[in-house]
Amino acid sequence: MEGVGIAVQALENANQKLDLLLKTLRPAQGSCAVGAEQMAAALAEVLRVGEWLRAGLAKQTDGRVPEELERYRQHLEQLRQLLPDVHAQLLTARSQLEGERAHLESATAWSRSASSR
């Protein structure tokens, strides 16, 4: 029975982290405000639960395991739906940063050439 308690706790932790991530990624916010650490923590939880599932511990139907597994599945489905938008936002931000870097490099080159005259 102890394994069931650990399984439920692991799923609850994963669901809490995924829930926080999903709230941050919601399209209504307009832009992605999630940090690399938050994404890494969510990925770590997904990998941990994946290992747990591969080990066959999900076959336990005691307690709240089925309920937490269903919440976990729903979180993963929501995440799968949001990731293309997040990817597009990240590509846009990358493009803007590259444009700003090019502008700064050209301004720096102009400043150096102007001061050396």
C-alpha positions as a LaTeX table, in Angstrom:
\begin{tabular}{lrrr}
\hline
Residue & $x$ (\AA) & $y$ (\AA) & $z$ (\AA) \\
\hline
Met1 & 0.00 & 0.00 & 0.00 \\
Glu2 & 2.98 & 2.30 & 0.56 \\
Gly3 & 3.75 & 2.22 & $-3.17$ \\
Val4 & 0.28 & 3.57 & $-3.91$ \\
Gly5 & 0.85 & 6.54 & $-1.58$ \\
Ile6 & 4.15 & 7.31 & $-3.28$ \\
Ala7 & 2.50 & 6.98 & $-6.69$ \\
Val8 & $-0.31$ & 9.35 & $-5.78$ \\
Gln9 & 2.18 & 11.85 & $-4.32$ \\
Ala10 & 4.35 & 11.69 & $-7.46$ \\
Leu11 & 1.32 & 12.26 & $-9.67$ \\
Glu12 & 0.05 & 15.11 & $-7.50$ \\
Asn13 & 3.47 & 16.81 & $-7.69$ \\
Ala14 & 3.58 & 16.38 & $-11.45$ \\
Asn15 & 0.03 & 17.68 & $-11.81$ \\
Gln16 & 0.79 & 20.75 & $-9.67$ \\
Lys17 & 3.87 & 21.65 & $-11.74$ \\
Leu18 & 2.07 & 21.07 & $-15.02$ \\
Asp19 & $-0.89$ & 23.11 & $-13.82$ \\
Leu20 & 1.41 & 26.05 & $-13.01$ \\
Leu21 & 3.10 & 25.73 & $-16.38$ \\
Leu22 & $-0.20$ & 25.62 & $-18.23$ \\
Lys23 & $-1.46$ & 28.70 & $-16.40$ \\
Thr24 & 1.68 & 30.54 & $-17.48$ \\
Leu25 & 1.37 & 29.40 & $-21.09$ \\
Arg26 & $-2.29$ & 30.27 & $-21.60$ \\
Pro27 & $-2.75$ & 32.10 & $-24.92$ \\
Ala28 & $-4.94$ & 34.74 & $-23.27$ \\
Gln29 & $-1.81$ & 36.21 & $-21.74$ \\
Gly30 & $-0.59$ & 37.20 & $-25.19$ \\
Ser31 & 3.02 & 36.23 & $-24.73$ \\
Cys32 & 5.01 & 33.46 & $-23.21$ \\
Ala33 & 6.24 & 34.37 & $-19.74$ \\
Val34 & 7.61 & 30.98 & $-18.82$ \\
Gly35 & 11.23 & 30.65 & $-17.82$ \\
Ala36 & 13.73 & 27.97 & $-18.70$ \\
Glu37 & 13.78 & 26.74 & $-15.10$ \\
Gln38 & 10.01 & 26.29 & $-15.06$ \\
Met39 & 10.08 & 24.40 & $-18.37$ \\
Ala40 & 12.93 & 22.22 & $-17.10$ \\
Ala41 & 11.04 & 21.41 & $-13.89$ \\
Ala42 & 7.93 & 20.44 & $-15.85$ \\
Leu43 & 9.97 & 18.30 & $-18.23$ \\
Ala44 & 11.64 & 16.58 & $-15.27$ \\
Glu45 & 8.21 & 15.74 & $-13.85$ \\
Val46 & 6.99 & 14.41 & $-17.19$ \\
Leu47 & 10.10 & 12.21 & $-17.47$ \\
Arg48 & 9.76 & 11.02 & $-13.87$ \\
Val49 & 6.12 & 10.04 & $-14.34$ \\
Gly50 & 7.01 & 8.43 & $-17.67$ \\
Glu51 & 9.57 & 6.22 & $-15.94$ \\
Trp52 & 7.02 & 5.41 & $-13.28$ \\
Leu53 & 4.44 & 4.47 & $-15.92$ \\
Arg54 & 6.93 & 2.30 & $-17.82$ \\
Ala55 & 7.70 & 0.48 & $-14.58$ \\
Gly56 & 4.05 & $-0.60$ & $-14.49$ \\
Leu57 & 3.11 & 1.24 & $-11.32$ \\
Ala58 & 0.09 & 2.80 & $-13.04$ \\
Lys59 & $-1.66$ & $-0.56$ & $-13.02$ \\
Gln60 & $-2.51$ & 0.02 & $-9.39$ \\
Thr61 & $-6.11$ & 1.07 & $-9.17$ \\
Asp62 & $-6.17$ & 1.78 & $-5.46$ \\
Gly63 & $-6.87$ & 5.17 & $-3.96$ \\
Arg64 & $-6.65$ & 8.23 & $-6.14$ \\
Val65 & $-4.19$ & 6.85 & $-8.70$ \\
Pro66 & $-6.77$ & 6.65 & $-11.53$ \\
Glu67 & $-8.05$ & 10.16 & $-10.75$ \\
Glu68 & $-4.54$ & 11.64 & $-10.70$ \\
Leu69 & $-3.61$ & 9.76 & $-13.88$ \\
Glu70 & $-6.63$ & 11.25 & $-15.64$ \\
Arg71 & $-5.65$ & 14.77 & $-14.48$ \\
Tyr72 & $-2.10$ & 14.10 & $-15.68$ \\
Arg73 & $-3.36$ & 12.93 & $-19.09$ \\
Gln74 & $-5.50$ & 16.06 & $-19.41$ \\
His75 & $-2.54$ & 18.27 & $-18.50$ \\
Leu76 & $-0.37$ & 16.60 & $-21.14$ \\
Glu77 & $-3.09$ & 17.04 & $-23.76$ \\
Gln78 & $-3.42$ & 20.74 & $-22.93$ \\
Leu79 & 0.34 & 21.12 & $-23.07$ \\
Arg80 & 0.47 & 19.38 & $-26.45$ \\
Gln81 & $-2.11$ & 21.84 & $-27.78$ \\
Leu82 & $-0.25$ & 24.89 & $-26.45$ \\
Leu83 & 3.28 & 23.98 & $-27.52$ \\
Pro84 & 2.94 & 25.05 & $-31.19$ \\
Asp85 & 1.92 & 28.56 & $-30.06$ \\
Val86 & 4.79 & 28.66 & $-27.57$ \\
His87 & 7.18 & 27.58 & $-30.30$ \\
Ala88 & 5.93 & 30.32 & $-32.61$ \\
Gln89 & 6.29 & 32.93 & $-29.85$ \\
Leu90 & 9.83 & 31.79 & $-29.14$ \\
Leu91 & 10.76 & 31.95 & $-32.82$ \\
Thr92 & 9.34 & 35.48 & $-33.04$ \\
Ala93 & 11.27 & 36.55 & $-29.94$ \\
Arg94 & 14.44 & 35.00 & $-31.33$ \\
Ser95 & 14.01 & 36.85 & $-34.61$ \\
Gln96 & 13.49 & 40.14 & $-32.78$ \\
Leu97 & 16.57 & 39.57 & $-30.64$ \\
Glu98 & 18.67 & 38.74 & $-33.68$ \\
Gly99 & 17.45 & 41.94 & $-35.36$ \\
Glu100 & 18.32 & 43.99 & $-32.29$ \\
Arg101 & 21.75 & 42.36 & $-32.09$ \\
Ala102 & 22.44 & 43.15 & $-35.75$ \\
His103 & 21.38 & 46.75 & $-35.14$ \\
Leu104 & 23.68 & 47.03 & $-32.10$ \\
Glu105 & 26.58 & 45.52 & $-34.02$ \\
Ser106 & 26.14 & 48.00 & $-36.87$ \\
Ala107 & 25.82 & 50.92 & $-34.44$ \\
Thr108 & 28.97 & 49.77 & $-32.62$ \\
Ala109 & 30.86 & 49.47 & $-35.92$ \\
Trp110 & 29.70 & 52.95 & $-36.97$ \\
Ser111 & 30.68 & 54.41 & $-33.58$ \\
Arg112 & 34.15 & 52.87 & $-33.77$ \\
Ser113 & 34.69 & 54.10 & $-37.30$ \\
Ala114 & 33.46 & 57.60 & $-36.43$ \\
Ser115 & 35.71 & 57.85 & $-33.35$ \\
Ser116 & 38.80 & 56.66 & $-35.24$ \\
Arg117 & 38.60 & 59.56 & $-37.72$ \\
\hline
\end{tabular}
